[in-house]
Amino acid sequence: MEARLNLFASPTAAKFGKHLVAAGRVLADSTLPGATQELVKLRASQINGCGFCTDMHTKDAAHAGETQTRLNLVAAWREATVFTEAERAALELTEEATRIADGAGGVPDETWAKAAEHFDEEELATLVCAISLINAFNRANVIIRQPAGDYQPGQFA
């Protein structure tokens, strides 16, 4: 499959993309654990059917030391025993926020309360921003049909 559009060839899209990447760097420097951020990016990408981002975040997480077992179980995190309670709360918030149209009224208070048990205000802010950012990347890649499989860790650093 070939991408429908070369975003780097468009001055507008390239500038926009640079701002999105810069936003991601801000989140990387936050106190929210990097492993949690990668799990969130991977789960949202799986839900959104973004092969490019699923490939990218699986490879980035593995490169950062994440185990293959945990990466294999992200899609089945509810049944898996390899995630901490904090990671489970982050994954639940990710699912609810990514599937926002499926729930009348948005993210349930119960889901938010579980996340708030494990993360402070700054970490919650980072989590919300991370979920929002990966959903933006997913949507762009799915719209243009960005092919998966060729990403190498550090490619966009």
C-alpha distance (Angstrom), angle and dihedral (degrees) to the residues before:
residue distance angle dihedral
M1 . . .
E2 3.77 . .
A3 3.78 125.3 .
R4 3.79 113.5 -103.6
L5 3.78 92.4 -137.8
N6 3.79 135.7 23.2
L7 3.79 101.0 -133.0
F8 3.80 91.3 -169.6
A9 3.82 90.6 60.4
S10 3.79 92.1 58.7
P11 3.82 113.5 79.2
T12 3.80 90.5 -151.4
A13 3.81 95.5 47.5
A14 3.81 92.7 43.4
K15 3.80 91.9 51.5
F16 3.80 91.2 46.2
G17 3.81 90.7 48.4
K18 3.80 91.5 51.8
H19 3.81 89.4 55.1
L20 3.81 91.4 49.8
V21 3.81 90.9 49.8
A22 3.82 89.5 48.3
A23 3.81 89.5 51.8
G24 3.79 88.5 53.6
R25 3.81 90.4 53.6
V26 3.81 89.9 54.4
L27 3.80 89.2 54.8
A28 3.82 92.2 46.9
D29 3.82 88.6 58.9
S30 3.82 92.8 53.0
T31 3.80 129.0 101.4
L32 3.82 93.0 -109.3
P33 3.83 104.1 109.9
G34 3.79 113.6 -100.6
A35 3.81 91.3 -131.6
T36 3.80 90.0 56.8
Q37 3.79 91.1 49.0
E38 3.81 91.7 51.8
L39 3.81 92.5 47.6
V40 3.82 89.7 51.2
K41 3.81 92.4 49.3
L42 3.78 91.5 47.3
R43 3.82 95.1 48.2
A44 3.81 94.8 47.4
S45 3.80 89.9 47.5
Q46 3.81 90.8 51.7
I47 3.81 91.7 50.0
N48 3.80 92.2 47.7
G49 3.80 93.3 47.6
C50 3.80 92.5 -122.5
G51 3.79 104.0 156.3
F52 3.79 93.5 -178.5
C53 3.82 93.6 55.3
T54 3.81 93.3 39.8
D55 3.80 88.5 54.4
M56 3.82 92.5 44.5
H57 3.78 97.4 48.8
T58 3.80 94.2 42.4
K59 3.80 89.3 54.1
D60 3.82 94.1 42.3
A61 3.80 91.5 49.9
A62 3.82 92.2 48.1
H63 3.80 90.5 47.0
A64 3.83 88.4 52.8
G65 3.81 90.7 53.3
E66 3.80 103.6 -92.3
T67 3.81 112.6 152.1
Q68 3.77 122.4 -112.1
T69 3.80 90.3 -127.3
R70 3.80 92.9 58.6
L71 3.80 92.1 44.4
N72 3.80 90.4 50.7
L73 3.81 90.9 51.7
V74 3.82 100.9 47.8
A75 3.81 92.0 98.4
A76 3.82 89.4 51.9
W77 3.81 96.7 39.1
R78 3.82 93.4 136.0
E79 3.81 91.7 63.7
A80 3.81 96.8 33.6
T81 3.79 121.8 97.0
V82 3.81 96.8 -159.1
F83 3.82 98.1 85.2
T84 3.80 127.2 83.5
E85 3.79 120.2 -121.5
A86 3.81 88.8 -107.2
E87 3.81 91.6 52.9
R88 3.80 90.3 47.2
A89 3.82 90.2 52.4
A90 3.82 90.1 49.5
L91 3.81 91.7 48.5
E92 3.81 91.5 48.9
L93 3.81 91.1 50.4
T94 3.81 89.0 47.9
E95 3.80 92.1 53.0
E96 3.80 94.2 46.4
A97 3.82 92.7 46.7
T98 3.80 94.3 44.1
R99 3.81 92.3 48.2
I100 3.80 91.7 42.3
A101 3.79 93.4 140.5
D102 3.81 90.5 58.6
G103 3.81 93.5 63.6
A104 3.77 121.2 61.4
G105 3.78 106.0 -131.6
G106 3.81 97.2 20.7
V107 3.79 125.1 -107.5
P108 3.83 111.0 12.1
D109 3.80 118.6 -118.0
E110 3.81 89.6 -122.2
T111 3.81 91.2 58.9
W112 3.80 91.4 48.5
A113 3.82 91.5 47.5
K114 3.82 91.2 53.3
A115 3.80 90.5 52.5
A116 3.82 91.3 46.1
E117 3.82 89.5 55.8
H118 3.81 89.8 63.5
F119 3.78 106.3 29.6
D120 3.80 132.5 53.4
E121 3.82 122.2 -132.2
E122 3.81 94.1 -88.5
E123 3.78 92.6 48.1
L124 3.81 90.7 47.6
A125 3.80 89.3 51.3
T126 3.79 89.6 50.7
L127 3.79 91.0 47.3
V128 3.82 91.9 52.0
C129 3.80 90.7 47.6
A130 3.82 92.3 47.0
I131 3.80 92.0 51.0
S132 3.80 91.1 47.3
L133 3.80 93.4 47.2
I134 3.81 96.5 48.8
N135 3.80 90.3 48.1
A136 3.82 89.0 53.8
F137 3.81 91.5 50.1
N138 3.83 91.1 45.6
R139 3.77 93.3 52.2
A140 3.80 94.0 49.0
N141 3.80 92.3 48.6
V142 3.80 93.7 46.4
I143 3.82 92.1 48.3
I144 3.81 93.5 52.5
R145 3.83 93.6 35.2
Q146 3.79 94.9 -123.7
P147 3.82 103.8 -163.0
A148 3.80 120.3 -120.1
G149 3.76 130.4 -136.0
D150 3.80 107.2 53.0
Y151 3.81 99.9 79.5
Q152 3.81 118.0 120.7
P153 3.85 121.4 -163.1
G154 3.79 111.2 -97.2
Q155 3.80 92.9 21.1
F156 3.81 92.8 128.1
A157 3.80 98.2 33.3
